[in-house]
């Protein structure tokens, strides 16, 4: 049995116990959280969130890519969110990665480079600031005054704001 098969069995068990709910597609807390996809980060526990509270947008590095900004624009314009929290973390796989080295490896394996860049960075706090700045500068995101950035420490569970 594969991991996907196990997850499908879990989904069937979830469905069997599901009683429905009246949650709106609009997040109750009116916030979107942009965070890294790292499996060590439990955003619900860390932020005290419940299902329906927030939009959680995750990618490698928790960086404000074009697709993240697209999602934020839709979240705000169609689903009522007004705040954004960008959360990156210590010991991220993109921290210190060499973009050029990975792109060359991909090109060697596939024969051409992808239409995306990995997004490696050398300074965690500066990378948070850059993602916050990208969101704040995006004219398609209407509520840019409440965009804040944070670093989660995977070793001690703390969350600190980057100013």
C-alpha positions as CSV (number, residue, x, y, z in Angstrom):
1,X,0.0,0.0,0.0
2,X,1.4,3.4,-0.9
3,X,1.2,6.5,1.2
4,X,-1.5,7.9,-1.1
5,X,-3.5,4.8,-0.6
6,X,-3.3,5.3,3.1
7,X,-4.4,8.9,2.8
8,X,-7.4,7.8,0.7
9,X,-8.3,5.3,3.4
10,X,-8.1,8.1,6.0
11,X,-10.2,10.3,3.8
12,X,-12.9,7.6,3.6
13,X,-12.9,7.4,7.4
14,X,-13.1,11.1,7.6
15,X,-16.1,11.1,5.3
16,X,-17.8,8.4,7.3
17,X,-17.6,10.5,10.4
18,X,-18.3,13.9,8.7
19,X,-21.4,15.6,9.9
20,X,-21.2,18.7,7.6
21,X,-20.7,22.2,8.7
22,X,-21.9,25.7,7.8
23,X,-18.4,27.2,7.3
24,X,-18.2,30.0,4.7
25,X,-15.6,30.1,2.1
26,X,-14.7,33.5,3.6
27,X,-12.2,33.0,6.4
28,X,-13.6,33.9,9.8
29,X,-10.4,35.7,10.9
30,X,-10.0,37.6,7.5
31,X,-6.4,36.7,7.2
32,X,-4.2,34.9,4.7
33,X,-1.0,33.2,5.9
34,X,1.8,32.6,3.4
35,X,4.2,30.0,4.8
36,X,6.7,27.4,3.8
37,X,5.5,23.9,2.9
38,X,7.9,22.4,5.5
39,X,6.1,19.5,7.2
40,X,7.5,20.5,10.6
41,X,5.3,23.6,10.7
42,X,1.8,23.0,12.1
43,X,0.2,26.4,11.3
44,X,-3.0,25.5,13.1
45,X,-1.3,24.7,16.4
46,X,1.3,27.5,16.0
47,X,-1.3,30.2,15.3
48,X,-4.2,28.8,17.3
49,X,-6.3,28.5,14.1
50,X,-9.3,26.3,13.5
51,X,-10.7,25.1,10.2
52,X,-12.4,28.1,8.5
53,X,-10.3,30.7,10.2
54,X,-7.7,31.6,7.5
55,X,-6.4,31.0,4.0
56,X,-3.2,29.1,4.2
57,X,-1.0,29.5,1.2
58,X,2.1,27.3,1.2
59,X,5.1,26.8,-1.1
60,X,8.8,26.0,-0.9
61,X,10.3,28.8,1.2
62,X,7.0,30.7,1.9
63,X,8.1,33.2,-0.6
64,X,5.7,35.7,-2.3
65,X,5.9,34.2,-5.8
66,X,3.5,35.4,-8.6
67,X,1.2,32.5,-7.8
68,X,1.1,33.4,-4.1
69,X,0.3,37.0,-5.0
70,X,-2.5,35.8,-7.4
71,X,-3.9,33.8,-4.5
72,X,-3.8,36.8,-2.2
73,X,-5.5,39.0,-4.7
74,X,-8.4,36.4,-5.1
75,X,-8.5,35.9,-1.3
76,X,-8.9,39.6,-0.7
77,X,-11.0,40.6,-3.7
78,X,-13.4,37.7,-3.6
79,X,-13.2,36.2,-0.1
80,X,-12.9,39.1,2.2
81,X,-9.4,38.8,3.7
82,X,-7.7,42.0,4.8
83,X,-4.5,40.9,6.4
84,X,-1.4,38.9,5.4
85,X,1.1,37.1,7.5
86,X,4.3,35.8,5.8
87,X,6.0,33.1,7.8
88,X,9.3,31.7,6.9
89,X,11.5,29.5,9.2
90,X,14.9,28.5,10.4
91,X,16.8,25.6,8.7
92,X,14.7,26.1,5.5
93,X,15.9,24.0,2.6
94,X,16.1,27.1,0.4
95,X,18.4,28.9,2.9
96,X,21.9,28.6,1.4
97,X,20.8,26.6,-1.7
98,X,22.5,27.5,-4.9
99,X,19.7,28.3,-7.5
100,X,22.2,27.9,-10.4
101,X,23.4,24.5,-9.3
102,X,19.9,23.2,-9.0
103,X,18.8,24.6,-12.3
104,X,21.9,23.1,-14.0
105,X,21.0,19.7,-12.4
106,X,17.5,19.9,-13.7
107,X,18.7,20.9,-17.2
108,X,21.1,18.0,-17.2
109,X,18.3,15.6,-16.2
110,X,15.5,16.9,-18.4
111,X,17.3,18.7,-21.3
112,X,16.0,22.2,-20.5
113,X,15.5,24.5,-17.5
114,X,12.1,25.0,-15.8
115,X,10.1,28.1,-16.3
116,X,10.5,28.9,-12.6
117,X,13.4,29.6,-10.3
118,X,13.9,27.8,-7.0
119,X,14.1,31.0,-4.9
120,X,17.1,30.3,-2.8
121,X,18.3,32.9,-0.3
122,X,21.2,33.6,2.0
123,X,19.6,35.8,4.7
124,X,16.4,34.6,6.3
125,X,15.3,38.0,7.7
126,X,16.0,39.8,4.5
127,X,14.1,37.2,2.5
128,X,11.0,37.7,4.8
129,X,11.4,41.5,4.2
130,X,11.5,40.9,0.4
131,X,8.4,38.8,0.4
132,X,6.5,41.4,2.5
133,X,7.7,44.1,0.1
134,X,6.5,42.1,-2.9
135,X,3.0,41.7,-1.4
136,X,2.9,45.4,-0.3
137,X,3.9,46.5,-3.8
138,X,1.4,44.4,-5.7
139,X,-1.4,46.7,-7.0
140,X,-3.8,43.8,-7.4
141,X,-3.8,43.1,-3.7
142,X,-6.1,45.9,-2.3
143,X,-5.4,45.5,1.5
144,X,-1.6,46.0,1.7
145,X,-1.4,48.0,4.9
146,X,-1.6,44.9,7.2
147,X,1.2,42.7,5.7
148,X,3.7,41.5,8.3
149,X,6.5,39.1,8.2
150,X,7.7,36.5,10.7
151,X,10.3,33.8,11.3
152,X,9.4,30.5,13.0
153,X,12.2,28.7,14.8
154,X,11.8,25.0,14.2
155,X,14.1,24.2,17.1
156,X,12.2,26.0,19.9
157,X,8.7,26.7,18.5
158,X,9.0,30.5,18.8
159,X,7.7,33.0,16.3
160,X,9.3,36.4,16.0
161,X,8.3,39.4,13.9
162,X,10.8,40.7,11.3
163,X,10.8,44.5,11.1
